[in-house]
């Protein structure tokens, strides 16, 4: 049986759980060589060889050199269909708990340290009594809470989660902290939490390479056609929807930074406005319409990529949001960089 189990959870989706979980596991493996991984609720789903699976355990198997089966590492596929069934009463919460516990025991049998990744945010799984609070109790895990910080109001979510986890909370790790927010967190936020008895492991800086996806990645994930020949390595961290008139759109886009603009392929006025905004890194055009040669020419001059999708705008918004929210954790290089950040900015001895 394992000596220690650490559950990495988060106050919100896209906080960096996967990169942090895998980096911590690898750092722990460097120390004693015996770690395991589990994500009880598969939430970041993609189709793979006819099966719907979470891509995070697949990456864990590669990065950590594990030979566990996917059904062990991800015993519950937490898909929309699963949630609908749970609400209708077709899922047995007790049986799900037994399945998770049984697979966990097998995975942990010869491991010194198990790392368990939460699904979505810490409340995900409530419909089957399997929030991360429930999972921590089921697996007797200590909890690392990952949180983002932009202003003091963000501490409300940290306090709510800390109250829910109680004595199982080992501490909080802040991630993606921007330069503008760091002083507030360092001088006020962290001392405030520690005065409430909530340990803080550290604060990791915001990095584009971890927070965003490249235009090339975005095109690949969306199955979109790249209409421009220019560079596609720019990072996109957010998206805007171009549904307003050209002048209003330009004012809106000029406030953007590292953004993709989603608009109809027939909206040349919005496309032109987006190409005049330096913070817009790519256009995602919907409806199967191809932009004019003038628009493509301006895009080439501006170095802005243009992607085309055959879906309607609403569907494109959902898909782009899912890709960007899912973040950058897709390869070992990302985990390497997160390990470096943890080593430089966090209390590793306390974490692992």
LUMZARO-820421 format. One record per residue (C-alpha): residue number from 1; residue in one letter; x, y, z. Coordinates in steps of 0.1 Angstrom, whole numbers. Example, Ala and Ser with C-alpha at 12.3 -4.5 7.8 and 13.67 -1.06 7.14 Angstrom:
// LUMZARO-820421
<1, 'A', <123, -45, 78>>
<2, 'S', <137, -11, 71>>
***
This chain:
// LUMZARO-820421
<1, 'X', <0, 0, 0>>
<2, 'X', <12, 35, -8>>
<3, 'X', <28, 57, 18>>
<4, 'X', <12, 90, 7>>
<5, 'X', <-17, 100, -16>>
<6, 'X', <-19, 136, -29>>
<7, 'X', <-50, 148, -46>>
<8, 'X', <-45, 179, -68>>
<9, 'X', <-77, 199, -73>>
<10, 'X', <-86, 234, -83>>
<11, 'X', <-109, 263, -77>>
<12, 'X', <-118, 264, -114>>
<13, 'X', <-113, 247, -147>>
<14, 'X', <-81, 254, -167>>
<15, 'X', <-61, 263, -136>>
<16, 'X', <-32, 241, -145>>
<17, 'X', <-40, 209, -126>>
<18, 'X', <-26, 185, -151>>
<19, 'X', <8, 201, -156>>
<20, 'X', <11, 206, -118>>
<21, 'X', <0, 170, -110>>
<22, 'X', <24, 154, -135>>
<23, 'X', <53, 177, -126>>
<24, 'X', <49, 169, -89>>
<25, 'X', <47, 132, -97>>
<26, 'X', <79, 134, -117>>
<27, 'X', <97, 154, -91>>
<28, 'X', <86, 129, -65>>
<29, 'X', <98, 100, -88>>
<30, 'X', <132, 117, -90>>
<31, 'X', <134, 115, -52>>
<32, 'X', <123, 79, -46>>
<33, 'X', <114, 64, -81>>
<34, 'X', <80, 50, -72>>
<35, 'X', <49, 70, -81>>
<36, 'X', <15, 63, -96>>
<37, 'X', <-12, 84, -111>>
<38, 'X', <-50, 83, -113>>
<39, 'X', <-77, 106, -125>>
<40, 'X', <-109, 91, -111>>
<41, 'X', <-132, 113, -132>>
<42, 'X', <-122, 117, -168>>
<43, 'X', <-134, 152, -178>>
<44, 'X', <-111, 164, -206>>
<45, 'X', <-125, 140, -231>>
<46, 'X', <-116, 132, -267>>
<47, 'X', <-124, 104, -291>>
<48, 'X', <-95, 79, -295>>
<49, 'X', <-97, 48, -316>>
<50, 'X', <-135, 45, -312>>
<51, 'X', <-134, 52, -274>>
<52, 'X', <-140, 84, -255>>
<53, 'X', <-111, 89, -231>>
<54, 'X', <-95, 116, -211>>
<55, 'X', <-62, 128, -226>>
<56, 'X', <-46, 136, -193>>
<57, 'X', <-40, 99, -182>>
<58, 'X', <-26, 92, -216>>
<59, 'X', <-1, 119, -211>>
<60, 'X', <6, 107, -176>>
<61, 'X', <14, 72, -189>>
<62, 'X', <39, 87, -213>>
<63, 'X', <56, 112, -190>>
<64, 'X', <58, 90, -159>>
<65, 'X', <66, 57, -178>>
<66, 'X', <35, 39, -164>>
<67, 'X', <21, 7, -178>>
<68, 'X', <-13, 9, -161>>
<69, 'X', <-44, 4, -182>>
<70, 'X', <-66, 34, -191>>
<71, 'X', <-96, 19, -173>>
<72, 'X', <-76, 18, -141>>
<73, 'X', <-63, 53, -144>>
<74, 'X', <-97, 67, -154>>
<75, 'X', <-124, 45, -139>>
<76, 'X', <-152, 70, -145>>
<77, 'X', <-157, 87, -179>>
<78, 'X', <-174, 118, -167>>
<79, 'X', <-191, 126, -201>>
<80, 'X', <-223, 147, -206>>
<81, 'X', <-240, 114, -213>>
<82, 'X', <-228, 100, -180>>
<83, 'X', <-240, 131, -161>>
<84, 'X', <-275, 129, -178>>
<85, 'X', <-277, 93, -168>>
<86, 'X', <-267, 101, -132>>
<87, 'X', <-294, 128, -129>>
<88, 'X', <-319, 102, -142>>
<89, 'X', <-308, 78, -116>>
<90, 'X', <-291, 52, -138>>
<91, 'X', <-257, 54, -121>>
<92, 'X', <-251, 38, -87>>
<93, 'X', <-229, 61, -66>>
<94, 'X', <-219, 33, -43>>
<95, 'X', <-208, 11, -72>>
<96, 'X', <-188, 40, -86>>
<97, 'X', <-170, 45, -53>>
<98, 'X', <-162, 8, -51>>
<99, 'X', <-148, 9, -87>>
<100, 'X', <-126, 39, -80>>
<101, 'X', <-113, 24, -47>>
<102, 'X', <-106, -10, -63>>
<103, 'X', <-87, 4, -92>>
<104, 'X', <-68, 28, -69>>
<105, 'X', <-57, -1, -46>>
<106, 'X', <-43, -20, -76>>
<107, 'X', <-24, 11, -89>>
<108, 'X', <-11, 19, -54>>
<109, 'X', <0, -16, -44>>
<110, 'X', <37, -11, -52>>
<111, 'X', <40, 27, -52>>
<112, 'X', <54, 50, -25>>
<113, 'X', <34, 80, -36>>
<114, 'X', <1, 82, -55>>
<115, 'X', <-9, 114, -73>>
<116, 'X', <-46, 118, -80>>
<117, 'X', <-59, 145, -104>>
<118, 'X', <-92, 161, -97>>
<119, 'X', <-118, 166, -125>>
<120, 'X', <-129, 200, -137>>
<121, 'X', <-130, 220, -104>>
<122, 'X', <-133, 207, -69>>
<123, 'X', <-172, 205, -71>>
<124, 'X', <-173, 184, -102>>
<125, 'X', <-189, 150, -95>>
<126, 'X', <-216, 161, -71>>
<127, 'X', <-244, 144, -90>>
<128, 'X', <-229, 110, -80>>
<129, 'X', <-215, 122, -46>>
<130, 'X', <-180, 122, -60>>
<131, 'X', <-168, 157, -57>>
<132, 'X', <-130, 160, -50>>
<133, 'X', <-139, 163, -13>>
<134, 'X', <-156, 129, -15>>
<135, 'X', <-126, 115, -35>>
<136, 'X', <-101, 128, -10>>
<137, 'X', <-121, 111, 18>>
<138, 'X', <-125, 78, -2>>
<139, 'X', <-87, 76, -10>>
<140, 'X', <-75, 91, 23>>
<141, 'X', <-56, 118, 4>>
<142, 'X', <-40, 150, 14>>
<143, 'X', <-51, 178, -9>>
<144, 'X', <-32, 205, -29>>
<145, 'X', <-56, 232, -41>>
<146, 'X', <-45, 250, -73>>
<147, 'X', <-60, 285, -76>>
<148, 'X', <-56, 315, -99>>
<149, 'X', <-53, 351, -85>>
<150, 'X', <-61, 384, -102>>
<151, 'X', <-76, 403, -73>>
<152, 'X', <-85, 398, -36>>
<153, 'X', <-120, 388, -45>>
<154, 'X', <-106, 355, -59>>
<155, 'X', <-98, 344, -23>>
<156, 'X', <-135, 338, -18>>
<157, 'X', <-132, 306, -39>>
<158, 'X', <-101, 296, -20>>
<159, 'X', <-118, 300, 14>>
<160, 'X', <-149, 281, 2>>
<161, 'X', <-128, 251, -10>>
<162, 'X', <-106, 252, 21>>
<163, 'X', <-137, 250, 43>>
<164, 'X', <-150, 221, 23>>
<165, 'X', <-117, 201, 25>>
<166, 'X', <-111, 209, 61>>
<167, 'X', <-81, 191, 77>>
<168, 'X', <-73, 172, 45>>
<169, 'X', <-61, 205, 28>>
<170, 'X', <-23, 205, 28>>
<171, 'X', <-22, 239, 13>>
<172, 'X', <-28, 262, -17>>
<173, 'X', <-6, 266, -48>>
<174, 'X', <-13, 297, -69>>
<175, 'X', <-8, 295, -106>>
<176, 'X', <-8, 318, -136>>
<177, 'X', <-2, 349, -114>>
<178, 'X', <3, 380, -136>>
<179, 'X', <29, 407, -128>>
<180, 'X', <2, 432, -119>>
<181, 'X', <-14, 409, -93>>
<182, 'X', <18, 395, -77>>
<183, 'X', <24, 422, -52>>
<184, 'X', <-12, 421, -40>>
<185, 'X', <-10, 384, -35>>
<186, 'X', <24, 384, -19>>
<187, 'X', <18, 413, 5>>
<188, 'X', <-19, 408, 13>>
<189, 'X', <-34, 376, -1>>
<190, 'X', <-9, 350, 12>>
<191, 'X', <-6, 366, 47>>
<192, 'X', <-44, 367, 49>>
<193, 'X', <-48, 330, 41>>
<194, 'X', <-20, 320, 65>>
<195, 'X', <-37, 341, 92>>
<196, 'X', <-68, 318, 86>>
<197, 'X', <-46, 287, 90>>
<198, 'X', <-44, 279, 53>>
<199, 'X', <-8, 271, 42>>
<200, 'X', <4, 285, 8>>
<201, 'X', <30, 265, -11>>
<202, 'X', <39, 293, -35>>
<203, 'X', <28, 314, -64>>
<204, 'X', <38, 305, -100>>
<205, 'X', <41, 332, -126>>
<206, 'X', <18, 335, -156>>
<207, 'X', <36, 321, -187>>
<208, 'X', <21, 323, -222>>
<209, 'X', <36, 289, -232>>
<210, 'X', <17, 272, -204>>
<211, 'X', <-15, 293, -203>>
<212, 'X', <-23, 295, -240>>
<213, 'X', <-24, 273, -272>>
<214, 'X', <-6, 281, -304>>
<215, 'X', <-26, 290, -335>>
<216, 'X', <-13, 258, -350>>
<217, 'X', <-26, 238, -320>>
<218, 'X', <-59, 256, -322>>
<219, 'X', <-63, 248, -359>>
<220, 'X', <-54, 212, -353>>
<221, 'X', <-78, 207, -324>>
<222, 'X', <-106, 224, -342>>
<223, 'X', <-100, 206, -375>>
<224, 'X', <-100, 240, -391>>
<225, 'X', <-84, 250, -424>>
<226, 'X', <-55, 274, -421>>
<227, 'X', <-60, 299, -450>>
<228, 'X', <-28, 319, -445>>
<229, 'X', <8, 310, -450>>
<230, 'X', <23, 331, -422>>
<231, 'X', <36, 320, -388>>
<232, 'X', <12, 299, -367>>
<233, 'X', <33, 298, -335>>
<234, 'X', <16, 328, -318>>
<235, 'X', <-1, 320, -285>>
<236, 'X', <-38, 325, -280>>
<237, 'X', <-51, 327, -244>>
<238, 'X', <-87, 340, -249>>
<239, 'X', <-113, 345, -276>>
<240, 'X', <-137, 373, -286>>
<241, 'X', <-169, 370, -306>>
<242, 'X', <-172, 395, -335>>
<243, 'X', <-210, 401, -337>>
<244, 'X', <-211, 439, -336>>
<245, 'X', <-206, 465, -362>>
<246, 'X', <-171, 474, -375>>
<247, 'X', <-164, 505, -355>>
<248, 'X', <-177, 490, -322>>
<249, 'X', <-157, 459, -330>>
<250, 'X', <-125, 478, -335>>
<251, 'X', <-128, 495, -301>>
<252, 'X', <-136, 461, -285>>
<253, 'X', <-107, 443, -302>>
<254, 'X', <-81, 470, -294>>
<255, 'X', <-84, 461, -257>>
<256, 'X', <-77, 425, -265>>
<257, 'X', <-44, 407, -258>>
<258, 'X', <-34, 373, -273>>
<259, 'X', <-69, 367, -286>>
<260, 'X', <-87, 348, -313>>
<261, 'X', <-117, 365, -329>>
<262, 'X', <-146, 343, -339>>
<263, 'X', <-169, 357, -366>>
<264, 'X', <-188, 348, -397>>
<265, 'X', <-168, 343, -428>>
<266, 'X', <-191, 368, -445>>
<267, 'X', <-185, 396, -420>>
<268, 'X', <-157, 415, -438>>
<269, 'X', <-162, 446, -416>>
<270, 'X', <-155, 427, -384>>
<271, 'X', <-126, 408, -400>>
<272, 'X', <-110, 441, -411>>
<273, 'X', <-115, 455, -376>>
<274, 'X', <-98, 425, -360>>
<275, 'X', <-68, 428, -384>>
<276, 'X', <-63, 464, -372>>
<277, 'X', <-59, 452, -336>>
<278, 'X', <-24, 442, -326>>
<279, 'X', <-37, 419, -298>>
<280, 'X', <-56, 397, -322>>
<281, 'X', <-35, 367, -332>>
<282, 'X', <-59, 349, -354>>
<283, 'X', <-94, 350, -370>>
<284, 'X', <-117, 320, -368>>
<285, 'X', <-142, 323, -396>>
<286, 'X', <-174, 303, -394>>
<287, 'X', <-202, 292, -418>>
<288, 'X', <-181, 278, -445>>
<289, 'X', <-176, 312, -462>>
<290, 'X', <-142, 321, -475>>
<291, 'X', <-130, 356, -469>>
<292, 'X', <-122, 380, -497>>
<293, 'X', <-87, 382, -512>>
<294, 'X', <-84, 417, -497>>
<295, 'X', <-89, 403, -462>>
<296, 'X', <-64, 375, -467>>
<297, 'X', <-40, 401, -481>>
<298, 'X', <-43, 423, -450>>
<299, 'X', <-40, 392, -428>>
<300, 'X', <-7, 383, -445>>
<301, 'X', <6, 419, -440>>
<302, 'X', <-4, 419, -403>>
<303, 'X', <10, 384, -397>>
<304, 'X', <-24, 373, -384>>
<305, 'X', <-35, 337, -391>>
<306, 'X', <-70, 330, -406>>
<307, 'X', <-87, 298, -398>>
<308, 'X', <-119, 286, -415>>
<309, 'X', <-146, 262, -400>>
<310, 'X', <-177, 248, -416>>
<311, 'X', <-197, 250, -384>>
<312, 'X', <-220, 278, -373>>
<313, 'X', <-207, 305, -349>>
<314, 'X', <-223, 291, -318>>
<315, 'X', <-207, 256, -323>>
<316, 'X', <-173, 273, -331>>
<317, 'X', <-175, 293, -298>>
<318, 'X', <-181, 261, -278>>
<319, 'X', <-152, 243, -295>>
<320, 'X', <-127, 272, -293>>
<321, 'X', <-136, 277, -256>>
<322, 'X', <-130, 241, -248>>
<323, 'X', <-96, 241, -265>>
<324, 'X', <-84, 273, -249>>
<325, 'X', <-98, 264, -215>>
<326, 'X', <-81, 230, -217>>
<327, 'X', <-48, 248, -218>>
<328, 'X', <-14, 237, -230>>
<329, 'X', <-6, 204, -212>>
<330, 'X', <-2, 182, -242>>
<331, 'X', <34, 171, -241>>
<332, 'X', <64, 163, -219>>
<333, 'X', <80, 197, -226>>
<334, 'X', <51, 214, -208>>
<335, 'X', <56, 192, -177>>
<336, 'X', <93, 199, -178>>
<337, 'X', <87, 237, -177>>
<338, 'X', <61, 233, -149>>
<339, 'X', <87, 213, -129>>
<340, 'X', <112, 242, -133>>
<341, 'X', <86, 267, -121>>
<342, 'X', <77, 246, -91>>
<343, 'X', <114, 242, -82>>
<344, 'X', <119, 280, -85>>
<345, 'X', <87, 294, -69>>
<346, 'X', <72, 267, -46>>
<347, 'X', <81, 248, -14>>
<348, 'X', <88, 214, -30>>
<349, 'X', <97, 197, 2>>
<350, 'X', <62, 205, 15>>
<351, 'X', <45, 196, -18>>
<352, 'X', <61, 162, -24>>
***
